[in-house]
Amino acid sequence: MQANIKEYCELCGSPINGKGITVSYEGSIITVCNSCYNKIKKSASIVNENNKKKQETGKKIMKRQPKMENMELEIVADYYKIIKTAREKLGLSQQELAQKLKVSENIIKRFESGKLKPTLAQAKQLEKILNVKLIVPVEAEENSSELDDLELTLGDVVNIREGRK
């Protein structure tokens, strides 16, 4: 049953005739065909089966958890109201908040007037200092059918090149 299973080169994707060559290449252990090995042999080292098994079992399996950093984030629209009311509620002056945030007082004034939007890093600091919520994930637009109508197709390109509409 094992004879029917073909092995494929992990670099070029072609079927490997016979036994492939297992190498350590750019930090990864891969099995390649003779042709690819000849191209990379200067920067790759052959790995025997015992070393391959040791390295594979020594690897830690890390589960990826969705992080807020990977999602697109935006600052709420009424950030200026939230910042001002939270600052006043805590009894902080604009100067005191500026010192805690390590920015000038003028920046705080501009935040509170809505003339300047804080960066995501500044918004995260403000959330901690003022104990408020300023950052939210970007919501995906549900009107994808409208976007589909606006996409350019190959037929459109042909019509444009030929001068038809």
Residue, then its C-alpha position, 0 to 999 in steps of 0.5 A: m500500500q505504501a508504494n502507491i503514495k508519491e512524495y512531492c518536492e517541497l520546493c518545486g512541487s514535482p513528484i520525487n522519483g525514488k527517495g527524496i533528500t531531506v535537508s535543513y534549509e533556511g530553518s526548516i526541514i524539507t524533502v526535496c528532489n535531486s534537481c532542487y537539492n543541486k540548486i540549494k546544496k550550498s546553503a542546505s545541509i542533509v538531515n538523516e531520519n534520526n535527526k529529523k524525528k528528534q527535531e520534529t518531536g522537539k518542536k512545540i506546537m503553538k496554538r494561535q489565538p485570535k488577538m486584538e492586534n491582528m484585527e483591524l481596530e478603529i477609534v470610536a467616533d465620539y472619542y473627544k467627548i469620552i476623553k473630556t468627560a472621563r478626565e473631568k470625572l477623575g478630576l484631572s486637568q488637561q495638563e495632568l492628563a498630558q503629563k500622564l500621557k507624556v504629550s503636550e497639553n495642546i495635544i490634549k486640548r486638540f483631542e478634546s476639541g475633536k481636531l486631532k484623533p489619537t493614534l491607536a497607541q495613545a488611545k490604548q494609554l488613554e483607555k488605561i489612564l481614564n478607564v474608558k473604551l476608545i478602541v473598537p474592532v472595525e465592522a465588516e461591511e455587509n453590502s458586498s453585493e455593491l462592491d461586486d458590481l464595481e469590480l473590473t472584469l476582463g471583458d470590461v478591459v477588452n471593451i475599454r481597449e476597443g473603445r466600446k462601452 
